[in-house]
Amino acid sequence: MTAGLVIGKFLPPHTGHLFLAERAAAECDELHVCLLAAPHEEPILPCWLRHAWLAELLPDATVTSSISDHPIDYADPAAYDLWVDEIRRTTGRDRFDLLFTSEPAYGDETARRLGARHVLVDPERRTVPISAAVIRADPWASWSFLPPPVRAHYARRVLLTGAESTGTTSLAGSLAECFGTAWVPEYGRDYSVPKDRRGEPWTSAEFLHIGLTQQAREDAAARDANRLLFCDTDALATAIWHERYLGCFGSAVAATTWSDRYDLVFLTDADFPWIDDGTRNSPDVRRRMQARFVEELTARGRPFVTLSGSPEERLSTAERVIGEQLGLRP
């Protein structure tokens, strides 16, 4: 059995790393991928998150990781001793047959100390012209080099929220089309319409289910997003609807989300023409609900931008604000 090793910081994992790992997997029977993180990297991308990404992206490899603050000095034999010991301790192996890297600076000596042959892969980055440093500097400019779980992390999330019949759904779809990206429809409406028509009573558990499902669908859609993900409603809105149907604010539902989940929040104004589609409440209920949206967003310190006027005016305003606040344009 030929044992191969790929080492790195994977800060973050990108298609160049995957190319290296695929090349390694083709040349060995047993592939180990060792993530060597440093303490100062944790605020940037936690080790556990990078480990989880690698385990998902490379399911046939054995992924291990460690956090250590050893010096990086390619001219210091003592530094190599520390890192090779770290690799052995982390992987649980004393030696490997092959070490795959794109780094001639340290690859030869590390391989020698591990008793391995160094296989240098695409050192000039011609096959996959990207580096983790370039991605960290501007993830959105390097979007095509990010695998789906990493895209989900970097995608900017834009929330559209407001009372019923204020145009959140149509605007979310229009913005997604303008920016060439994904959007997440409101799950609660799909759930509630048939239930209300049957005249069934509501329970708190159902609202919690709606809030959690909405967020799970967001997380799934973020993997397919093109820099931006537009989200039609959130758990806070579901908690307000809990209040409407059950008489008390859905604190447990609201607690499932967090204030920084969204990079930008748009509140669609209730000046939008009321449309009675046979399932909605009334203009008066809409007015009271809209006031509750403003109260809750304000009380939680969540900045929001109100979108008013015609659909065209709202779309234009939203595009401008996204460009100004997030630096992203269609």
C-alpha positions as a Markdown table, in Angstrom:
| # | Residue | x | y | z |
|---|---|---|---|---|
| 1 | Met | 0.0 | 0.0 | 0.0 |
| 2 | Thr | 1.4 | 3.4 | -1.1 |
| 3 | Ala | 0.7 | 6.1 | 1.5 |
| 4 | Gly | 0.6 | 9.7 | 0.2 |
| 5 | Leu | 0.5 | 13.0 | 2.0 |
| 6 | Val | -0.8 | 16.5 | 1.2 |
| 7 | Ile | -0.1 | 19.2 | 3.8 |
| 8 | Gly | -1.1 | 22.8 | 4.0 |
| 9 | Lys | -3.0 | 25.6 | 5.7 |
| 10 | Phe | -5.9 | 25.5 | 3.3 |
| 11 | Leu | -6.8 | 29.1 | 4.1 |
| 12 | Pro | -9.2 | 28.6 | 2.4 |
| 13 | Pro | -9.4 | 25.4 | 0.4 |
| 14 | His | -9.7 | 26.1 | -3.3 |
| 15 | Thr | -9.7 | 24.3 | -6.6 |
| 16 | Gly | -5.9 | 24.4 | -6.7 |
| 17 | His | -5.8 | 22.3 | -3.5 |
| 18 | Leu | -8.4 | 19.9 | -5.0 |
| 19 | Phe | -6.3 | 19.5 | -8.1 |
| 20 | Leu | -3.3 | 18.7 | -6.0 |
| 21 | Ala | -5.3 | 16.2 | -3.9 |
| 22 | Glu | -6.8 | 14.5 | -7.0 |
| 23 | Arg | -3.3 | 14.1 | -8.5 |
| 24 | Ala | -2.1 | 12.6 | -5.2 |
| 25 | Ala | -5.1 | 10.2 | -5.0 |
| 26 | Ala | -4.3 | 8.9 | -8.5 |
| 27 | Glu | -0.8 | 8.0 | -7.5 |
| 28 | Cys | -1.2 | 6.4 | -4.1 |
| 29 | Asp | -3.5 | 3.8 | -2.4 |
| 30 | Glu | -4.0 | 5.7 | 0.8 |
| 31 | Leu | -4.2 | 9.5 | 0.9 |
| 32 | His | -3.7 | 11.6 | 4.0 |
| 33 | Val | -4.5 | 15.3 | 4.0 |
| 34 | Cys | -3.0 | 17.2 | 7.0 |
| 35 | Leu | -4.2 | 20.7 | 7.8 |
| 36 | Leu | -1.6 | 22.6 | 9.8 |
| 37 | Ala | -3.2 | 25.7 | 11.2 |
| 38 | Ala | -1.8 | 28.4 | 13.4 |
| 39 | Pro | -3.5 | 30.2 | 16.3 |
| 40 | His | -3.5 | 33.6 | 14.7 |
| 41 | Glu | -5.5 | 32.2 | 11.7 |
| 42 | Glu | -8.5 | 31.3 | 13.9 |
| 43 | Pro | -10.2 | 34.7 | 13.6 |
| 44 | Ile | -9.8 | 34.4 | 9.8 |
| 45 | Leu | -11.1 | 30.9 | 9.2 |
| 46 | Pro | -11.3 | 28.5 | 12.2 |
| 47 | Cys | -9.4 | 25.2 | 11.9 |
| 48 | Trp | -12.5 | 23.2 | 12.5 |
| 49 | Leu | -14.3 | 24.8 | 9.6 |
| 50 | Arg | -11.5 | 24.2 | 7.2 |
| 51 | His | -11.3 | 20.6 | 8.4 |
| 52 | Ala | -15.0 | 20.1 | 7.8 |
| 53 | Trp | -14.7 | 21.5 | 4.3 |
| 54 | Leu | -11.8 | 19.2 | 3.4 |
| 55 | Ala | -13.5 | 16.2 | 4.8 |
| 56 | Glu | -16.6 | 17.0 | 2.6 |
| 57 | Leu | -14.5 | 17.8 | -0.5 |
| 58 | Leu | -12.2 | 14.8 | -0.1 |
| 59 | Pro | -14.3 | 12.0 | 1.2 |
| 60 | Asp | -11.9 | 9.3 | 0.2 |
| 61 | Ala | -8.9 | 10.9 | 2.0 |
| 62 | Thr | -8.1 | 10.7 | 5.7 |
| 63 | Val | -8.2 | 14.4 | 6.9 |
| 64 | Thr | -6.4 | 15.4 | 10.1 |
| 65 | Ser | -5.7 | 18.8 | 11.6 |
| 66 | Ser | -3.8 | 20.5 | 14.3 |
| 67 | Ile | -3.2 | 24.0 | 15.6 |
| 68 | Ser | 0.4 | 25.0 | 16.4 |
| 69 | Asp | 2.6 | 28.1 | 16.5 |
| 70 | His | 5.9 | 26.6 | 15.2 |
| 71 | Pro | 8.1 | 29.1 | 13.3 |
| 72 | Ile | 8.2 | 29.0 | 9.5 |
| 73 | Asp | 11.9 | 29.2 | 8.5 |
| 74 | Tyr | 13.0 | 27.1 | 5.6 |
| 75 | Ala | 16.7 | 27.6 | 6.4 |
| 76 | Asp | 16.3 | 26.4 | 10.0 |
| 77 | Pro | 16.7 | 22.6 | 10.6 |
| 78 | Ala | 15.1 | 23.0 | 14.0 |
| 79 | Ala | 11.9 | 24.4 | 12.4 |
| 80 | Tyr | 11.7 | 21.3 | 10.1 |
| 81 | Asp | 12.1 | 19.1 | 13.2 |
| 82 | Leu | 9.1 | 20.8 | 14.8 |
| 83 | Trp | 6.9 | 20.6 | 11.7 |
| 84 | Val | 7.7 | 17.0 | 10.9 |
| 85 | Asp | 7.1 | 16.0 | 14.5 |
| 86 | Glu | 3.7 | 17.8 | 14.2 |
| 87 | Ile | 2.8 | 16.0 | 11.0 |
| 88 | Arg | 3.7 | 12.6 | 12.6 |
| 89 | Arg | 1.7 | 13.4 | 15.7 |
| 90 | Thr | -1.3 | 14.7 | 13.8 |
| 91 | Thr | -1.5 | 11.9 | 11.2 |
| 92 | Gly | -0.4 | 9.1 | 13.5 |
| 93 | Arg | 2.2 | 7.9 | 11.0 |
| 94 | Asp | 6.0 | 8.0 | 11.2 |
| 95 | Arg | 6.6 | 8.0 | 7.4 |
| 96 | Phe | 4.9 | 8.3 | 4.1 |
| 97 | Asp | 5.9 | 7.0 | 0.6 |
| 98 | Leu | 5.0 | 10.2 | -1.3 |
| 99 | Leu | 4.6 | 13.8 | -0.3 |
| 100 | Phe | 2.7 | 16.0 | -2.8 |
| 101 | Thr | 3.2 | 19.7 | -2.8 |
| 102 | Ser | 3.4 | 22.7 | -5.1 |
| 103 | Glu | 6.1 | 24.2 | -3.0 |
| 104 | Pro | 9.8 | 23.4 | -3.9 |
| 105 | Ala | 10.9 | 25.7 | -1.0 |
| 106 | Tyr | 10.0 | 23.2 | 1.7 |
| 107 | Gly | 8.8 | 20.1 | -0.1 |
| 108 | Asp | 12.1 | 18.4 | -0.7 |
| 109 | Glu | 13.4 | 18.7 | 2.8 |
| 110 | Thr | 10.1 | 17.8 | 4.4 |
| 111 | Ala | 9.8 | 14.7 | 2.2 |
| 112 | Arg | 13.3 | 13.6 | 3.1 |
| 113 | Arg | 12.6 | 13.8 | 6.8 |
| 114 | Leu | 9.4 | 11.8 | 6.4 |
| 115 | Gly | 11.1 | 9.2 | 4.3 |
| 116 | Ala | 9.0 | 10.1 | 1.3 |
| 117 | Arg | 9.6 | 11.0 | -2.3 |
| 118 | His | 8.6 | 14.5 | -3.1 |
| 119 | Val | 6.1 | 14.9 | -6.0 |
| 120 | Leu | 6.0 | 18.5 | -7.2 |
| 121 | Val | 2.7 | 19.4 | -8.7 |
| 122 | Asp | 2.1 | 22.6 | -10.8 |
| 123 | Pro | 4.5 | 24.8 | -8.9 |
| 124 | Glu | 4.0 | 27.7 | -11.2 |
| 125 | Arg | 0.2 | 27.5 | -10.8 |
| 126 | Arg | -0.3 | 27.3 | -14.5 |
| 127 | Thr | -3.0 | 24.6 | -14.4 |
| 128 | Val | -4.9 | 26.3 | -11.6 |
| 129 | Pro | -3.8 | 29.9 | -11.5 |
| 130 | Ile | -4.8 | 30.8 | -7.9 |
| 131 | Ser | -3.5 | 31.1 | -4.4 |
| 132 | Ala | -5.2 | 31.3 | -1.0 |
| 133 | Ala | -3.6 | 34.7 | -0.4 |
| 134 | Val | -5.3 | 36.1 | -3.5 |
| 135 | Ile | -8.6 | 34.6 | -2.5 |
| 136 | Arg | -8.4 | 36.1 | 1.0 |
| 137 | Ala | -7.6 | 39.5 | -0.5 |
| 138 | Asp | -10.8 | 39.4 | -2.6 |
| 139 | Pro | -12.9 | 36.3 | -2.5 |
| 140 | Trp | -15.5 | 37.6 | -4.9 |
| 141 | Ala | -13.0 | 38.3 | -7.6 |
| 142 | Ser | -11.8 | 34.6 | -7.3 |
| 143 | Trp | -15.3 | 33.1 | -7.1 |
| 144 | Ser | -14.7 | 30.5 | -9.8 |
| 145 | Phe | -11.9 | 29.0 | -7.8 |
| 146 | Leu | -14.0 | 28.4 | -4.7 |
| 147 | Pro | -15.7 | 25.0 | -4.1 |
| 148 | Pro | -19.4 | 25.0 | -3.0 |
| 149 | Pro | -18.9 | 24.9 | 0.8 |
| 150 | Val | -16.4 | 27.7 | 0.7 |
| 151 | Arg | -18.7 | 29.7 | -1.6 |
| 152 | Ala | -21.4 | 29.3 | 1.0 |
| 153 | His | -19.1 | 30.9 | 3.6 |
| 154 | Tyr | -18.1 | 33.9 | 1.5 |
| 155 | Ala | -21.4 | 34.6 | -0.1 |
| 156 | Arg | -23.0 | 37.9 | 1.0 |
| 157 | Arg | -26.5 | 37.4 | 2.3 |
| 158 | Val | -29.2 | 40.0 | 1.6 |
| 159 | Leu | -32.4 | 39.7 | 3.5 |
| 160 | Leu | -35.7 | 41.1 | 2.2 |
| 161 | Thr | -38.3 | 41.2 | 4.9 |
| 162 | Gly | -41.6 | 42.9 | 5.6 |
| 163 | Ala | -45.3 | 42.2 | 6.2 |
| 164 | Glu | -47.4 | 40.3 | 3.8 |
| 165 | Ser | -48.2 | 41.8 | 0.4 |
| 166 | Thr | -45.2 | 44.2 | 0.5 |
| 167 | Gly | -43.4 | 42.7 | -2.5 |
| 168 | Thr | -40.5 | 40.8 | -0.8 |
| 169 | Thr | -40.9 | 37.7 | -3.0 |
| 170 | Ser | -41.1 | 39.5 | -6.4 |
| 171 | Leu | -38.2 | 41.8 | -5.4 |
| 172 | Ala | -36.0 | 38.9 | -4.2 |
| 173 | Gly | -36.5 | 37.1 | -7.6 |
| 174 | Ser | -35.8 | 40.3 | -9.6 |
| 175 | Leu | -32.6 | 41.0 | -7.7 |
| 176 | Ala | -31.4 | 37.5 | -8.1 |
| 177 | Glu | -32.0 | 37.8 | -11.9 |
| 178 | Cys | -30.1 | 41.1 | -12.0 |
| 179 | Phe | -27.1 | 39.8 | -10.2 |
| 180 | Gly | -27.2 | 36.4 | -11.9 |
| 181 | Thr | -27.4 | 34.5 | -8.6 |
| 182 | Ala | -29.6 | 32.4 | -6.4 |
| 183 | Trp | -32.4 | 33.3 | -4.1 |
| 184 | Val | -34.4 | 31.6 | -1.4 |
| 185 | Pro | -38.2 | 31.7 | -1.5 |
| 186 | Glu | -40.3 | 31.9 | 1.7 |
| 187 | Tyr | -40.9 | 28.4 | 3.0 |
| 188 | Gly | -43.4 | 29.6 | 5.6 |
| 189 | Arg | -45.9 | 30.6 | 2.9 |
| 190 | Asp | -45.7 | 27.2 | 1.2 |
| 191 | Tyr | -46.3 | 25.6 | 4.6 |
| 192 | Ser | -49.1 | 28.0 | 5.8 |
| 193 | Val | -51.3 | 28.3 | 2.8 |
| 194 | Pro | -52.6 | 24.7 | 2.6 |
| 195 | Lys | -52.7 | 24.6 | 6.4 |
| 196 | Asp | -54.8 | 27.7 | 6.8 |
| 197 | Arg | -57.2 | 26.5 | 4.1 |
| 198 | Arg | -57.8 | 23.4 | 6.1 |
| 199 | Gly | -58.5 | 25.6 | 9.1 |
| 200 | Glu | -56.0 | 23.7 | 11.3 |
| 201 | Pro | -54.7 | 25.4 | 14.5 |
| 202 | Trp | -51.1 | 26.4 | 14.8 |
| 203 | Thr | -48.4 | 25.3 | 17.3 |
| 204 | Ser | -45.1 | 26.8 | 18.4 |
| 205 | Ala | -43.3 | 23.7 | 17.1 |
| 206 | Glu | -44.5 | 24.4 | 13.6 |
| 207 | Phe | -43.1 | 28.0 | 13.6 |
| 208 | Leu | -39.8 | 26.6 | 14.9 |
| 209 | His | -39.8 | 24.1 | 12.1 |
| 210 | Ile | -40.5 | 26.9 | 9.5 |
| 211 | Gly | -37.7 | 29.0 | 10.9 |
| 212 | Leu | -35.1 | 26.2 | 10.9 |
| 213 | Thr | -36.1 | 25.0 | 7.5 |
| 214 | Gln | -35.8 | 28.5 | 6.0 |
| 215 | Gln | -32.3 | 28.8 | 7.3 |
| 216 | Ala | -31.3 | 25.3 | 6.1 |
| 217 | Arg | -32.6 | 26.2 | 2.6 |
| 218 | Glu | -30.5 | 29.4 | 2.8 |
| 219 | Asp | -27.4 | 27.4 | 3.7 |
| 220 | Ala | -28.0 | 25.0 | 0.8 |
| 221 | Ala | -28.6 | 27.8 | -1.7 |
| 222 | Ala | -25.5 | 29.7 | -0.6 |
| 223 | Arg | -23.4 | 27.0 | -2.2 |
| 224 | Asp | -24.8 | 27.9 | -5.6 |
| 225 | Ala | -24.7 | 31.6 | -5.1 |
| 226 | Asn | -22.8 | 34.0 | -7.3 |
| 227 | Arg | -21.3 | 36.3 | -4.6 |
| 228 | Leu | -24.8 | 37.3 | -3.3 |
| 229 | Leu | -27.7 | 35.3 | -1.9 |
| 230 | Phe | -31.1 | 36.9 | -1.7 |
| 231 | Cys | -33.3 | 35.6 | 1.1 |
| 232 | Asp | -37.0 | 36.1 | 1.2 |
| 233 | Thr | -37.8 | 36.4 | 5.0 |
| 234 | Asp | -36.0 | 35.0 | 8.0 |
| 235 | Ala | -36.5 | 33.5 | 11.5 |
| 236 | Leu | -37.3 | 36.9 | 13.1 |
| 237 | Ala | -40.2 | 37.4 | 10.6 |
| 238 | Thr | -41.4 | 33.9 | 11.5 |
| 239 | Ala | -41.3 | 34.8 | 15.2 |
| 240 | Ile | -43.5 | 37.8 | 14.5 |
| 241 | Trp | -46.0 | 35.6 | 12.6 |
| 242 | His | -46.0 | 33.3 | 15.7 |
| 243 | Glu | -47.2 | 36.4 | 17.6 |
| 244 | Arg | -49.9 | 37.0 | 15.0 |
| 245 | Tyr | -51.3 | 33.4 | 15.2 |
| 246 | Leu | -50.6 | 32.4 | 18.8 |
| 247 | Gly | -50.7 | 35.7 | 20.6 |
| 248 | Cys | -47.1 | 35.9 | 21.8 |
| 249 | Phe | -43.8 | 36.6 | 20.2 |
| 250 | Gly | -41.9 | 33.5 | 19.1 |
| 251 | Ser | -38.8 | 34.0 | 21.2 |
| 252 | Ala | -37.6 | 30.4 | 20.6 |
| 253 | Val | -37.9 | 30.9 | 16.9 |
| 254 | Ala | -36.1 | 34.2 | 16.9 |
| 255 | Ala | -33.3 | 32.7 | 18.9 |
| 256 | Thr | -32.4 | 30.3 | 16.1 |
| 257 | Thr | -30.9 | 33.1 | 14.0 |
| 258 | Trp | -28.2 | 35.7 | 14.8 |
| 259 | Ser | -27.9 | 39.4 | 14.0 |
| 260 | Asp | -24.9 | 39.1 | 11.7 |
| 261 | Arg | -26.3 | 36.3 | 9.6 |
| 262 | Tyr | -27.2 | 38.9 | 6.9 |
| 263 | Asp | -24.8 | 41.4 | 5.5 |
| 264 | Leu | -27.7 | 43.7 | 4.4 |
| 265 | Val | -31.4 | 43.9 | 5.4 |
| 266 | Phe | -34.1 | 45.5 | 3.2 |
| 267 | Leu | -37.5 | 46.2 | 4.7 |
| 268 | Thr | -40.1 | 46.4 | 1.9 |
| 269 | Asp | -42.5 | 49.2 | 2.7 |
| 270 | Ala | -46.2 | 48.8 | 3.2 |
| 271 | Asp | -46.9 | 51.5 | 0.5 |
| 272 | Phe | -47.0 | 48.6 | -2.0 |
| 273 | Pro | -50.6 | 48.1 | -3.3 |
| 274 | Trp | -52.5 | 45.5 | -1.3 |
| 275 | Ile | -53.2 | 42.3 | -3.2 |
| 276 | Asp | -55.9 | 40.0 | -1.8 |
| 277 | Asp | -55.0 | 36.5 | -3.2 |
| 278 | Gly | -57.5 | 34.7 | -1.0 |
| 279 | Thr | -54.9 | 33.6 | 1.6 |
| 280 | Arg | -53.8 | 37.0 | 3.1 |
| 281 | Asn | -55.3 | 38.7 | 6.1 |
| 282 | Ser | -56.2 | 42.4 | 5.5 |
| 283 | Pro | -54.6 | 45.8 | 4.8 |
| 284 | Asp | -55.1 | 46.6 | 8.5 |
| 285 | Val | -53.3 | 43.5 | 9.7 |
| 286 | Arg | -50.5 | 44.4 | 7.2 |
| 287 | Arg | -50.1 | 47.8 | 8.8 |
| 288 | Arg | -49.9 | 46.4 | 12.3 |
| 289 | Met | -47.5 | 43.7 | 11.3 |
| 290 | Gln | -45.3 | 46.2 | 9.5 |
| 291 | Ala | -45.0 | 48.2 | 12.6 |
| 292 | Arg | -43.9 | 45.1 | 14.5 |
| 293 | Phe | -41.2 | 44.4 | 11.9 |
| 294 | Val | -39.8 | 47.9 | 12.5 |
| 295 | Glu | -40.0 | 47.6 | 16.3 |
| 296 | Glu | -38.2 | 44.2 | 16.4 |
| 297 | Leu | -35.5 | 45.2 | 13.9 |
| 298 | Thr | -34.9 | 48.5 | 15.8 |
| 299 | Ala | -34.9 | 46.8 | 19.2 |
| 300 | Arg | -32.3 | 44.3 | 18.1 |
| 301 | Gly | -30.0 | 46.9 | 16.7 |
| 302 | Arg | -30.2 | 45.4 | 13.2 |
| 303 | Pro | -29.7 | 48.2 | 10.6 |
| 304 | Phe | -32.1 | 48.1 | 7.7 |
| 305 | Val | -32.9 | 50.0 | 4.5 |
| 306 | Thr | -36.6 | 50.7 | 3.7 |
| 307 | Leu | -37.5 | 50.2 | 0.1 |
| 308 | Ser | -40.5 | 52.2 | -1.1 |
| 309 | Gly | -42.3 | 53.1 | -4.3 |
| 310 | Ser | -42.9 | 51.1 | -7.4 |
| 311 | Pro | -41.2 | 47.8 | -8.2 |
| 312 | Glu | -38.8 | 49.6 | -10.5 |
| 313 | Glu | -37.9 | 52.2 | -7.9 |
| 314 | Arg | -37.3 | 49.5 | -5.3 |
| 315 | Leu | -35.1 | 47.5 | -7.6 |
| 316 | Ser | -33.1 | 50.6 | -8.5 |
| 317 | Thr | -32.6 | 51.6 | -4.9 |
| 318 | Ala | -31.7 | 48.1 | -3.8 |
| 319 | Glu | -29.1 | 47.8 | -6.6 |
| 320 | Arg | -27.6 | 51.1 | -5.6 |
| 321 | Val | -27.4 | 50.3 | -1.9 |
| 322 | Ile | -25.9 | 46.9 | -2.6 |
| 323 | Gly | -23.2 | 48.6 | -4.6 |
| 324 | Glu | -22.5 | 51.2 | -2.0 |
| 325 | Gln | -22.6 | 48.9 | 1.1 |
| 326 | Leu | -21.3 | 45.6 | -0.3 |
| 327 | Gly | -19.3 | 46.7 | -3.2 |
| 328 | Leu | -21.0 | 44.3 | -5.6 |
| 329 | Arg | -22.8 | 45.3 | -8.8 |
| 330 | Pro | -24.8 | 43.4 | -11.5 |
